């Protein structure tokens, strides 16, 4: 990912991507509640926090910077997403966004929740 794309990612609104996450998981028979469980597991946010983030159109940089707690098992999220091997991504924010992308992909693919949440 080049520096221009990284810069765009930092400024991208979470609220702008969130509807795409919903569409992706619902198309595959998963629920918004399951999507929220994944988001909350990764970030430590809760429902009230999420509604505030969406209302304020918080960008990804702030979304992850203000996350109460990145789950300690997030480093167990590995594999390829958008052509990049997650564990090799050097930029901290890009890696966190790809963690979330990978979790949403796994949810949409019907993976069991206990595996998605690295239990």
Backbone as a ProteinNet text record, in pm:
[ID]
protein_1_A
[PRIMARY]
XXXXXXXXXXXXXXXXXXXXXXXXXXXXXXXXXXXXXXXXXXXXXXXXXXXXXXXXXXXXXXXXXXXXXXXXXXXXXXXXXXXXXXXXXXXXXXXXXXXXXXXXXXXXXXXXXXXXXXX
[TERTIARY]
85.9	0	90.1	67	153.1	109.6	195	170.6	44.1	9	-113.6	-237.8	-238.2	-350.4	-357.2	-242.1	-238.3	-298	-260.9	-313.9	-466.2	-516.7	-662.6	-730.2	-667.3	-722.9	-733.5	-632.4	-633.6	-753.5	-788.6	-894.8	-1033.2	-1037.9	-1164.3	-1256.3	-1381.3	-1480.3	-1522.6	-1521.2	-1571.4	-1718.2	-1794.3	-1936.8	-1957	-1859.3	-1869.3	-1849.3	-1773.7	-1743.6	-1843.4	-1893.1	-1983	-2101.8	-2173.1	-2284.2	-2239.1	-2116.1	-2062.8	-2037.9	-1991.9	-1975.9	-2111.7	-2213.9	-2348	-2396.4	-2385.6	-2429.1	-2356.3	-2227	-2145.7	-2189.8	-2210.8	-2245.8	-2391.2	-2481	-2622.5	-2647.1	-2572.7	-2585.6	-2556.9	-2474.4	-2433.1	-2508.2	-2616.4	-2700.4	-2653.9	-2557.7	-2513	-2587.9	-2577.5	-2657.3	-2571.8	-2639.3	-2571.9	-2520.7	-2595.4	-2550.7	-2417.6	-2402.3	-2275.1	-2163.7	-2195.4	-2097.4	-2052	-2147.3	-2113.8	-2027.5	-2059.7	-1979.9	-1834	-1812.5	-1677.8	-1608.2	-1677.1	-1619.6	-1586.1	-1678.4	-1657	-1543.8	-1534.5	-1427.2	-1291.5	-1278.9	-1150.5	-1111.6	-1207.7	-1175.9	-1204.4	-1293	-1333.5	-1446.6	-1493.4	-1608.1	-1734.6	-1840.4	-1971.7	-2073.5	-2198.1	-2304	-2313.7	-2310.2	-2319.6	-2201.8	-2082	-1963.6	-1980.2	-2028	-2042.8	-2141.2	-2252	-2350.8	-2290.3	-2209.4	-2141	-2041.4	-1965.6	-1867.6	-1936.6	-2047.6	-2121.1	-2181.4	-2239.4	-2302.2	-2199.8	-2079.5	-1975.2	-1888.2	-1916.1	-1837.2	-1686.8	-1656	-1518.4	-1433.9	-1312.7	-1226.5	-1153.7	-1093.5	-1028.7	-913	-841.1	-729.1	-779.1	-883.2	-939.2	-1011.2	-1081.3	-1153.1	-1059.8	-943.1	-851.1	-769.2	-737.2	-659.9	-738.2	-870.2	-953.6	-1018.7	-988.7	-1045.3	-1003	-1099.4	-1066.6	-956	-959.3	-858.8	-859.1	-749.4	-737.1	-719.8	-801.9	-801.3	-660.9	-614.5	-479.5	-462.6	-570.4	-561.6	-568.5	-573.1	-578.7	-456.8	-344.1	-223.4	-235.7	-336.3	-360.6	-436.7	-479.3	-548.6	-441.7	-436.9	-334.6	-399.9	-320.6	-370.5	-357.3	-419.1	-408.8	-542.7	-535	-653.4	-611.4	-688.6	-658.4	-517.5	-475.4	-346.4	-226.5	-249.7	-139.9	-149.7	-36.4	-31.4	-36.4	-140.3	-166.8	-46.6	12.8	122.9	248.3	254.1	368.6	342.5	223.8	190.4	260.9	342.2	421.9	344.5	260	185.1	81.1	86.8	1.2	-147.7	-185.9	-328.1	-375.4	-297.1	-335.6	-355.4	-264.3	-275.6	-404.6	-441.3	-564.9	-689	-688.3	-801.7	-812.5	-701.2	-702.8	-746.7	-713.6	-768	-920.2	-976.6	-1122	-1177.2	-1113.9	-1157.8	-1157.2	-1052.8	-1040.5	-1150.4	-1179.5	-1285.9	-1421.2	-1448	-1574.2	-1581.1	-1470.6	-1466.8	-1496.8	-1435.1	-1456.8	-1602.8	-1661	-1801.8	-1889.1	-1862.3	-1940.9	-1924.1	-1810.5	-1786.6	-1847.4	-1911.8	-1980.6	-1894	-1777.3	-1689.2	-1755.7	-1738.1	-1798	-1742.5	-1829.7	-1791.9	-1673.4	-1667.6	-1557.1	-1421.8	-1421.6	-1296.6	-1263.9	-1367.3	-1348.2	-1286.8	-1337.5	-1291.2	-1167.8	-1105.2	-977.5	-982.8	-1088.4	-1103	-1032.2
-117.7	0	123.3	212.3	329.7	436.4	535.6	636.4	718.2	739	813.7	734.9	604.7	520.2	507.9	501.6	496.1	623.3	735.8	865.2	870.6	818.7	813.6	726.6	614.8	523.2	591.1	667.1	738.3	832	893.8	994.5	937.2	812	749.7	736.3	771.9	764.7	621	580	447.3	435.8	543.8	544.9	521.7	559	537.8	391.5	316.9	176.9	83.6	126.2	43.4	-15.4	62	2.4	-111.7	-102.8	-209.2	-336.2	-318.8	-434	-501.5	-420.4	-474.8	-552.5	-490.2	-555.3	-687.6	-686.9	-806.2	-921.2	-894	-1003.5	-1046.7	-951.4	-987.4	-1069.2	-1040.3	-1117.5	-1265.2	-1290.7	-1428	-1487.7	-1419.5	-1475	-1448.1	-1359.1	-1322.9	-1196.3	-1160.3	-1049.5	-928.4	-815.6	-694.5	-717.1	-790.9	-820.3	-895.3	-988.1	-1061.1	-968.2	-879.9	-781.1	-695.7	-649	-566.9	-644.9	-771.3	-853.8	-857.3	-871.2	-874.2	-738.7	-630.3	-496.1	-471	-505.3	-481.3	-567.4	-691.5	-781	-721.2	-674.2	-622.4	-492.5	-402.9	-266.2	-233.6	-308.7	-275.3	-174.5	-128.3	-37.2	-112	-34.6	-93.1	-26.4	-64.8	-15	138	195.6	341.6	409.6	355.1	410.2	405.3	291.3	273.7	374.9	397.3	494.2	635	667.1	797.5	808.6	703.6	701	720	650.5	661.5	800.3	854.7	987.2	1096.6	1080.7	1182.6	1159.7	1051.2	1019.2	1014	948.7	934.6	862.2	914.3	848.4	729.5	646.2	525.4	557	663.4	698.9	721.2	799.9	827.4	703.8	631.1	510	415.3	389.4	297.1	364.5	492.5	562.5	571.3	586.9	601	470.6	361.3	231.8	200.4	160.9	134.1	29.7	-76.3	-181.3	-270.3	-269.6	-364.2	-501.6	-596.8	-728.6	-790	-847.8	-907.7	-1019.2	-1085.6	-1192.2	-1140.7	-1009.3	-953.9	-996.5	-1016.4	-1056.9	-1198.4	-1273	-1407.3	-1402.5	-1282.1	-1264.7	-1259.1	-1363.9	-1372.3	-1405.6	-1403.2	-1436	-1319	-1334	-1233	-1160.6	-1028.8	-945.7	-832.5	-810.2	-707.2	-725	-851	-880	-865.8	-829.1	-810.4	-913	-969.6	-1059.9	-972.8	-991.6	-905.3	-894.4	-1008.1	-1007.1	-935.4	-903.3	-831.4	-682.1	-635.3	-493.8	-412	-317.3	-239.5	-125.7	-57.9	54.9	4.2	53.4	6	22.8	139.2	162.7	73.7	62.6	-21.7	-165.1	-212.9	-349.5	-365.5	-268.1	-276.2	-275.5	-192.3	-188.9	-323.4	-381.1	-512.2	-622.7	-609.5	-703.4	-702.4	-582.2	-569.6	-624.4	-591.3	-643.4	-795.7	-854.8	-1000.9	-1063.1	-1002	-1053.5	-1047.2	-937.8	-923.3	-1027.1	-1049.6	-1152.3	-1290.2	-1321.3	-1452.2	-1468.2	-1361	-1363.6	-1390.4	-1318.7	-1334.1	-1473	-1534	-1667.6	-1778.4	-1740.8	-1840.2	-1910.3	-1856.7	-1917	-1910.5	-2012.4	-2009.8	-1892.8	-1831.3	-1713.1	-1741.3	-1859	-1886.4	-1887	-1924.7	-1919.4	-1777	-1702.3	-1562.8	-1484.3	-1510.3	-1437	-1498.6	-1591.5	-1651.3	-1703.7	-1782	-1838.9	-1970.9
0	0	0	-93.9	-101.3	-0.7	19	123	97.4	-28.1	-59.8	-15.2	-41.2	1.8	153.1	217.5	363.9	421.4	363.9	408.9	393.6	281.8	259.4	364.1	397.6	496.8	633.4	671.5	798.6	808.8	696	695.6	664.2	621.3	582.1	703.7	684.3	791.6	816.6	942.9	978.3	937.3	955	919.3	769.9	688.5	545.3	506	585.4	555.7	624.6	738.4	820.7	742.2	658.5	581.7	489.2	439.4	354.4	436	560.1	649.3	671.4	697.4	721.2	598.1	482	358.4	338	359.4	337.9	427.7	556.5	648.3	632.1	607.1	591.9	464.9	357	233.4	257.6	354.9	384.6	504.2	546.7	652.6	794.4	811	945.3	987.7	1115	1168.6	1205.7	1219.9	1267.2	1409	1490.5	1627.6	1625.6	1532.2	1520.7	1473.4	1379.9	1334.7	1452.1	1531.1	1647.3	1746.3	1766.5	1858.3	1813.1	1684.1	1628.6	1649.3	1618.8	1635	1782	1871.4	2013.9	2067.7	2020.4	2064.7	2026.9	1902.9	1855.5	1925.3	1945.6	1988.1	2135	2197.6	2334.6	2339.8	2224.9	2222.3	2262.5	2293.3	2319.5	2226.5	2240.6	2151.4	2153.5	2272.6	2285.7	2215.6	2235.7	2168.4	2016.7	1967.2	1823.3	1764.9	1831.9	1783.1	1778.7	1876.6	1881.3	1764.6	1741.1	1631.6	1496.9	1478.1	1351.6	1334.5	1440.4	1433.3	1402.8	1457.9	1440.2	1316.7	1242.9	1123.7	1155.2	1266.1	1313.3	1208.4	1184.3	1086.4	1151	1067.7	1118	1212.5	1186.8	1274.9	1417.4	1432.5	1565.3	1619.6	1532	1572.2	1647.5	1591.4	1657.6	1767.2	1751.6	1855.6	1986.2	1976.1	2096	2140	2071.5	2110	2253.4	2337.1	2477	2495	2413.1	2428.4	2305.5	2231.1	2121.6	2185.8	2145.5	2209.2	2201.4	2312.9	2313.3	2209.7	2171.5	2071.5	1928.5	1909.9	1774.3	1692.9	1758.5	1685.7	1629	1672.9	1619.2	1486.8	1446.4	1318.6	1210.4	1129.3	1025.7	892.8	791.1	658.7	563.8	448	343.1	330.4	324.5	301.1	207.1	105.9	5.2	-52.9	-66.1	-125.9	-33.5	90.8	186.4	298.4	336.9	450.8	576.4	657.1	772.4	865.3	896.8	993.2	942.8	813.7	756.7	736.7	768.1	748.8	857.2	814.5	908.7	973.3	897.8	952.2	1052.4	1175	1283.5	1252.2	1201.6	1172.1	1057.8	953.5	840.2	888.1	972.5	1025.7	1105.4	1188	1267.5	1178.2	1076	982.3	911.7	873.6	807.6	903.8	1033.4	1132.7	1125.1	1127.7	1122.9	991.5	881.2	751	750.1	804.6	806.6	892.5	1008.3	1094.8	1024.9	956.2	882.3	770	701.3	596.3	654.1	766.6	828.9	872	925	964.5	841.7	733.7	610.8	549.1	570.4	514.5	599.9	709.9	791.8	894.3	918.7	1018.8	1156.3	1239.7	1374.4	1457	1536.1	1613.8	1706.8	1767.1	1859.6	1786.5	1660	1582	1539.1	1500.5	1461.9	1577.8	1698.4	1816.6	1880.8	1809.9	1852.5	1994.2	2023.6	2158.9	2170
[MASK]
+++++++++++++++++++++++++++++++++++++++++++++++++++++++++++++++++++++++++++++++++++++++++++++++++++++++++++++++++++++++

